[in-house]
């Protein structure tokens, strides 16, 4: 890549004089949201047309802004947004664009080929399932398997493990190493710095659209990477350990069962941050969605404060004082084409009405501006559509919405998925502030380091059951992973 430059209006988003990637190498590309990573890889994959500069793949020069030509040259991109067709099967999505061997599609052969691609990642997903029925982690595995099936010369992985648990992440990293060993270039974009340092032979850092560091694996210490990315030390970004919780019970579940989970017994105190760990498919998300009323309870009881709690829908849960920041914010939490103002105000619209029936625009604007600022949202205007904001700012909007509603119980599902180190530190501060304000916080995450830093206790789920709970002085990766993989009893 030579002389790459891209600007939108008067704002330069990328200015890289030269970047050379070698076959057989895994190169990590890191930087804050807005640093230029997506623009750089978009140019490489033909999705973004640069203002000037060239990309050469082997002996060929990529036609600017031509994704078909990029694929013909062997460039394959796994983006954070999965371009999958929900109403097609897993097998049809995996083999999309491949012409059939004869006049008709051989469904049996299609299933066999799809199964081989999935087995490469150890993904136990039925090939006939409709993609719209899959979870976010499962869709991520489908997209990665599809890219690997093209046997690319250049594979760009944009946050490939952000929604995956440790076992699935390890399978993806192994596949990336095998592809590089076969002579391909693997560009790995990641925010988990320990994972970046584990897999990459070389780490390239972007900041404000410019290449500020090009380090070997040995040089890429966590402190050096963070300073290159944000211009500050890690200790300046990460908050203090979680504060002590109160003795007042805020939420309890006794013998709770729902499709795919149970029985689950847990107690959460006001001001406590309780983590939920487990492998993909362990039931973490289903537990949170059951508490939120999105999945019907089939047995057991729940209490919120000193009252029985049995929501028939998410609206019932919200009315009772429960909020959810879901794993898939784009499809389950945000109205992407609507404004920051509207998205932040959604949970409290009745309080902004005039005489209970008519929304007060002035009151809403004032409220939304304050809520967005309190959550640390960076935007040009509260009238700006949410779609154009970074992942970190989109996530802060969802936090701001629920903070404004002041729920008694806040449910967080992968709260820092797909956000950079700086935005992650800001979200940690929001979570700690929620607990300090007396909310009970239940946070499910595939990042053990995140749970160990944030929470008072960690509850481990395996095959839908809560199998063990660790107090803070018992935290260790080995103990949590042992419980998650073996289902060791409490």
C-alpha atoms as one frame of an Amber mdcrd trajectory, in Angstrom:
protein
   0.000   0.000   0.000   1.600   3.241  -1.173   0.595   6.856  -0.599  -2.892
   6.069   0.703  -4.982   9.124   1.543  -8.672   9.466   2.320 -10.631  12.483
   3.533 -14.300  13.211   4.094 -14.821  16.898   3.510 -12.031  18.712   5.337
 -11.384  15.797   7.728  -8.487  13.494   6.855  -9.259   9.982   8.101  -6.249
   8.179   6.602  -2.767   9.260   5.535  -0.342   6.321   5.228   2.731   6.836
   2.998   3.644   3.133   2.829   2.709  -0.186   4.400   4.116  -3.499   3.124
   2.663  -6.831   4.253   4.531 -10.082   3.618   3.147 -13.509   2.772   3.239
 -16.011   5.607   2.872 -13.280   8.221   0.129 -12.366  10.703   0.037  -8.595
  11.134  -2.120  -7.051  13.843  -3.680  -3.659  13.138  -4.692  -1.784  16.288
  -5.926   1.666  17.208  -8.858   3.441  18.803 -12.233   3.624  17.085 -11.857
   6.304  14.433  -8.103   5.711  14.088  -8.464   4.692  10.425  -8.407   0.880
  10.672 -11.700   0.337   8.852 -10.774   2.867   6.176  -7.416   1.180   5.568
  -8.881  -2.315   5.334 -11.804  -0.969   3.314  -9.361   0.353   0.727  -7.452
  -2.948   0.764 -10.660  -4.910   0.161 -11.945  -2.520  -2.519 -14.919  -1.292
  -0.498 -13.525   2.212  -0.002 -12.072   4.284  -2.841  -9.003   6.275  -1.728
  -8.502   9.886  -2.807  -5.035   8.851  -3.932  -2.586   5.994  -3.507  -2.271
   2.430  -4.785  -2.670  -1.107  -3.477  -0.664  -3.926  -5.033  -1.455  -7.580
  -4.366   1.394  -9.677  -5.733   2.137  -8.432  -9.252  -1.315  -6.849  -9.726
  -2.589  -3.384  -8.884  -6.036  -3.238  -7.304  -8.595  -1.152  -9.164  -9.611
   1.472  -6.564 -13.020   0.965  -5.039 -13.616  -2.370  -6.785 -14.452  -5.141
  -4.248 -15.018  -7.727  -7.000 -11.493  -7.140  -8.320 -10.141  -7.391  -4.763
 -11.781 -10.810  -4.369 -10.378 -11.889  -7.731  -6.907 -10.933  -6.464  -7.481
 -13.089  -3.367  -8.431 -10.460  -0.768 -11.109 -11.598   1.677 -12.591  -9.463
   4.464 -14.413 -10.607   7.592 -16.097  -7.415   8.801 -17.746  -6.661  12.147
 -21.073  -6.294  10.359 -21.935  -9.728   8.967 -23.186  -9.574   5.340 -25.232
 -12.747   5.763 -28.665 -13.531   4.373 -30.952 -14.350   7.283 -33.546 -16.245
   5.242 -30.989 -18.549   3.632 -29.519 -21.609   5.318 -26.050 -21.849   6.821
 -24.885 -23.996   3.870 -26.314 -21.538   1.311 -24.585 -18.612   2.980 -21.262
 -20.431   3.221 -21.233 -21.353  -0.464 -22.862 -18.212  -1.850 -21.267 -17.108
  -5.104 -19.823 -20.510  -5.942 -21.368 -21.856  -9.158 -22.807 -25.390  -8.967
 -20.847 -28.192 -10.616 -23.762 -29.003 -12.929 -27.017 -27.479 -14.049 -28.612
 -27.940 -10.638 -27.506 -27.388  -7.062 -26.527 -30.645  -5.363 -27.888 -30.073
  -1.852 -26.115 -33.093  -0.387 -22.763 -31.939  -1.761 -23.505 -28.422  -0.542
 -24.123 -29.706   2.988 -20.897 -31.761   2.936 -18.819 -28.778   1.811 -20.431
 -26.534   4.407 -19.852 -29.108   7.143 -16.151 -29.297   6.231 -15.826 -25.506
   6.501 -17.555 -25.440   9.890 -15.516 -28.359  11.213 -12.387 -26.368  10.446
 -13.473 -24.044  13.263 -15.035 -26.721  15.439 -18.428 -25.047  14.948 -21.270
 -27.432  15.816 -23.914 -25.546  13.818 -26.482 -27.342  11.667 -25.963 -26.639
   7.952 -29.735 -26.460   7.295 -30.474 -23.863   9.969 -31.689 -20.458   8.820
 -29.054 -17.830   9.594 -31.671 -15.515  11.128 -32.099 -18.074  13.945 -28.406
 -17.993  14.912 -26.815 -16.060  17.753 -24.241 -13.331  17.104 -21.301 -15.660
  17.976 -22.635 -18.314  15.609 -23.022 -15.767  12.798 -19.454 -14.637  13.425
 -18.205 -18.210  13.010 -20.216 -18.554   9.769 -18.635 -15.412   8.330 -15.111
 -16.554   9.263 -15.701 -20.035   7.815 -16.986 -18.460   4.590 -13.838 -16.346
   4.237 -11.518 -19.274   4.972 -13.333 -21.334   2.354 -12.156 -18.946  -0.359
  -8.498 -19.838   0.469  -7.521 -16.138   0.294  -4.069 -14.719  -0.395  -4.887
 -11.808   1.940  -7.344 -12.352   4.799  -8.529  -9.354   6.819 -10.113 -10.306
  10.158 -11.880  -7.344  11.792 -12.524  -8.202  15.456 -13.029 -11.899  14.600
 -13.232 -13.078  18.210 -15.149 -10.158  19.745 -18.303 -12.225  20.310 -16.608
 -15.587  20.890 -15.686 -17.432  24.039 -12.154 -18.733  24.746 -12.578 -22.135
  23.043 -14.067 -20.690  19.834 -11.506 -17.864  19.792  -8.679 -20.402  20.041
 -10.086 -22.262  17.013 -10.185 -19.047  14.966  -6.614 -18.157  15.923  -5.444
 -21.657  14.983  -7.113 -21.342  11.562  -5.435 -17.959  11.028  -2.028 -19.449
  11.858  -2.598 -22.341   9.444  -3.533 -19.929   6.654  -0.425 -17.839   7.272
   1.729 -20.969   7.372   0.407 -21.770   3.888   1.782 -18.426   2.642  -1.143
 -16.016   3.005  -1.122 -12.572   4.619  -3.427 -12.333   7.635  -4.377  -8.850
   8.858  -5.822  -9.161  12.360  -7.728  -6.197  13.806  -8.306  -6.590  17.523
  -8.924  -4.706  20.753  -7.957  -7.570  23.080  -4.299  -6.692  23.419  -3.309
 -10.007  25.017  -4.807 -11.819  22.015  -3.074  -9.452  19.595   0.289 -10.087
  21.232  -0.351 -13.835  21.242  -1.075 -14.212  17.535   0.794 -11.447  15.709
   4.390 -11.438  14.549   4.095  -7.736  13.866   1.807  -5.003  15.242   0.936
  -1.858  13.292  -0.647   1.008  15.255  -2.830   3.731  13.729  -3.767   6.955
  15.488  -5.811   9.733  13.905  -5.385   8.110  10.489  -1.605   7.927  10.642
   0.779   5.038  11.169   2.448   5.808  14.495   4.159   2.482  15.307   5.273
  -0.682  13.503   6.473  -3.133  16.148   7.715  -6.686  16.365   5.887  -9.051
  18.728   8.689  -8.662  21.281   8.446  -4.860  21.158   4.644  -4.800  21.429
   4.185  -4.708  25.194   0.729  -3.804  26.441   1.904  -0.479  27.878   3.694
   0.457  24.664   0.669  -0.405  22.533  -1.741   1.577  24.705   0.523   4.614
  24.710   0.883   4.426  20.907  -2.885   4.066  20.473  -4.157   6.770  22.823
  -1.130   8.702  24.029  -1.606   7.617  27.660  -0.597   4.823  29.992  -2.979
   1.963  30.737  -2.992   2.911  34.421  -4.389   6.317  33.458  -7.335   4.727
  31.614  -8.452   1.883  33.864 -10.533   2.751  36.905 -10.159   1.563  40.476
 -11.346  -1.952  41.397 -15.074  -2.342  41.978 -16.333  -0.755  45.195 -17.981
  -2.756  47.968 -21.636  -3.700  47.542 -24.419  -3.240  50.095 -26.109  -6.047
  52.033 -29.560  -5.297  50.561 -30.806  -7.891  48.073 -31.856  -6.312  44.773
 -32.636  -9.405  42.695 -32.970 -13.119  43.364 -33.694 -16.119  41.167 -34.661
 -19.461  42.712 -34.856 -22.557  40.530 -35.248 -20.341  37.470 -35.764 -22.288
  34.231 -36.401 -21.217  30.640 -35.739 -22.795  27.234 -32.020 -23.636  27.248
 -31.253 -22.672  30.843 -31.830 -23.807  34.391 -32.263 -24.382  37.093 -30.457
 -21.163  38.099 -30.179 -19.844  41.666 -28.519 -16.499  42.237 -28.737 -13.434
  44.453 -27.573  -9.962  43.459 -27.210  -7.142  45.966 -27.841  -3.449  45.390
 -24.589  -1.800  44.326 -23.034  -5.141  43.353 -21.524  -6.033  39.977 -21.962
  -9.765  39.369 -20.192 -11.267  36.359 -21.491 -14.192  34.318 -18.819 -16.274
  32.578 -19.108 -19.325  30.336 -18.357 -20.693  26.889 -20.431 -19.878  23.824
 -23.764 -21.633  24.214 -23.474 -21.860  27.999 -26.655 -19.815  28.472 -25.194
 -16.445  29.521 -27.255 -14.393  27.074 -30.362 -16.534  27.540 -30.215 -15.913
  31.286 -30.150 -12.138  30.775 -32.926 -12.253  28.179 -35.049 -14.367  30.521
 -34.622 -11.848  33.341 -35.564  -9.097  30.846 -38.744 -10.910  29.838 -37.640
 -11.535  26.248 -37.540 -15.321  26.841 -40.465 -16.755  28.818 -39.772 -18.278
  32.221 -40.873 -21.913  32.439 -40.227 -22.516  36.132 -38.836 -21.127  39.365
 -39.323 -17.651  40.812 -37.716 -14.212  40.624 -37.911 -11.275  43.002 -36.930
  -7.664  42.412 -36.292  -5.929  45.694 -38.946  -7.260  48.075 -41.560  -7.992
  45.390 -42.292 -10.942  43.141 -41.051 -10.315  39.613 -42.443 -12.112  36.548
 -42.173  -9.984  33.373 -44.248 -11.054  30.408 -42.269  -8.854  28.034 -39.274
  -6.473  27.961 -41.756  -3.596  28.371 -42.939  -5.147  31.653 -39.319  -5.515
  32.781 -38.495  -1.892  31.934 -41.602  -0.694  33.786 -40.485  -2.683  36.840
 -37.038  -1.081  36.784 -34.875  -3.476  34.739 -32.733  -2.413  31.774 -30.736
  -4.417  29.221 -27.717  -3.452  27.120 -27.797  -6.364  24.629 -24.920  -8.034
  22.835 -26.227  -7.032  19.393 -26.725  -3.299  19.849 -27.365  -2.597  16.164
 -30.333  -4.947  15.880 -31.626  -5.125  19.446 -30.971  -1.708  20.991 -30.542
   1.104  18.454 -32.577   2.810  15.763 -29.567   3.353  13.519 -31.104   5.851
  11.114 -32.606   7.957  13.912 -30.903  10.656  15.933 -28.842  10.460  19.088
 -31.641  12.473  20.737 -34.328   9.938  19.922 -32.207   6.897  20.846 -31.177
   8.310  24.226 -34.737   9.357  25.100 -36.524   6.098  24.275 -36.698   4.655
  27.783 -38.053   7.825  29.430 -40.414   9.347  26.854 -43.425   9.386  29.245
 -41.519  11.644  31.645 -40.813  14.111  28.823 -44.432  14.503  27.794 -46.647
  17.531  28.240 -49.866  16.790  30.131 -49.084  13.060  29.765 -50.087  12.916
  26.095 -47.802  15.114  23.998 -44.013  14.932  23.825 -42.297  18.202  24.687
 -39.570  18.701  22.023 -37.722  21.301  24.081 -37.717  19.135  27.178 -36.567
  16.147  25.132 -33.677  18.051  23.530 -32.474  19.354  26.879 -32.744  15.927
  28.448 -31.016  14.121  25.551 -28.109  16.569  25.454 -27.502  16.070  29.166
 -27.875  12.277  29.037 -25.523  11.945  26.061 -22.923  14.168  27.731 -23.182
  12.247  31.024 -22.526   8.975  29.172 -19.510  10.464  27.378 -21.028  10.281
  23.882 -18.983  12.165  21.281 -21.113  13.455  18.414 -21.419  16.542  16.250
 -25.010  17.088  17.349 -27.733  15.181  19.178 -29.609  15.308  15.850 -26.843
  13.230  14.197 -27.952   9.749  13.038 -26.543   6.999  15.256 -25.384   4.934
  12.259 -22.448   7.272  11.613 -20.994   7.004  15.125 -18.223   4.679  16.259
 -19.053   1.432  18.039 -17.931   2.872  21.363 -20.195   5.908  21.052 -23.131
   3.754  19.956 -22.661   1.614  23.048 -22.498   4.686  25.279 -25.830   5.848
  23.844 -27.456   2.601  25.019 -25.855   3.073  28.446 -27.031   6.689  28.528
 -30.597   5.598  27.775 -30.734   3.243  30.750 -28.814   5.517  33.097 -31.471
   8.142  32.458 -34.190   5.627  33.363 -32.310   4.759  36.592 -33.189   1.031
  36.685 -32.850  -1.013  39.852 -31.255  -3.873  37.893 -28.987  -3.291  34.868
 -28.244  -6.274  32.594 -25.160  -6.029  30.383 -24.430  -8.564  27.634 -20.888
  -8.212  26.197 -20.842  -4.494  27.107 -17.487  -3.737  25.437 -17.791  -5.881
  22.305 -16.097  -4.183  19.354 -14.886  -1.063  21.171 -11.337   0.174  21.562
  -9.204   0.518  24.670 -10.134   4.163  25.302 -13.888   3.606  24.872 -13.652
   0.432  26.961 -12.165   2.381  29.868 -15.028   4.886  29.605 -17.621   2.083
  29.665 -15.943   0.522  32.714 -16.311   3.858  34.483 -20.003   3.960  33.556
 -20.530   0.464  34.988 -18.728   1.346  38.205 -20.782   4.541  38.450 -23.993
   2.527  38.057 -23.000   0.338  41.002 -21.950   3.372  43.034 -25.416   4.847
  42.410 -26.972   1.734  43.947 -27.931  -0.222  40.832 -27.441  -3.981  40.825
 -25.440  -4.904  37.711 -25.411  -8.335  36.065 -22.741  -8.438  33.337 -22.124
 -11.346  30.945 -18.825 -11.290  29.077 -16.566 -13.649  27.152 -13.524 -11.644
  28.365 -12.371 -13.083  31.679  -9.985 -10.179  32.277 -12.933  -7.824  31.997
 -14.966  -9.734  34.573 -12.002 -10.087  36.923 -11.372  -6.347  36.802 -14.971
  -5.145  37.077 -16.926  -7.498  39.295 -17.353  -8.406  42.946 -18.219 -12.013
  42.099 -18.206 -14.226  38.994 -20.938 -16.816  38.387 -19.958 -19.495  35.869
 -22.500 -21.109  33.552 -22.119 -24.416  31.733 -24.787 -26.087  29.576 -27.448
 -23.719  30.842 -26.706 -24.250  34.539 -24.989 -21.980  37.020 -22.258 -24.338
  38.234 -20.051 -22.230  40.483 -19.672 -18.734  41.935 -16.282 -17.184  42.770
 -15.692 -14.350  45.226 -13.167 -11.692  44.275 -10.357 -13.216  46.344 -10.865
 -16.524  44.475 -10.555 -15.100  40.941  -8.221 -16.866  38.537  -8.487 -17.642
  34.837  -7.666 -21.292  35.430 -10.403 -21.780  38.046 -13.095 -20.019  35.995
 -12.176 -21.879  32.788 -12.125 -25.213  34.604 -15.648 -24.613  35.882 -16.818
 -23.430  32.454 -15.395 -26.385  30.535 -16.039 -29.207  33.010 -19.297 -27.995
  34.553 -17.848 -28.622  38.008 -20.601 -28.382  40.636 -20.851 -25.449  42.990
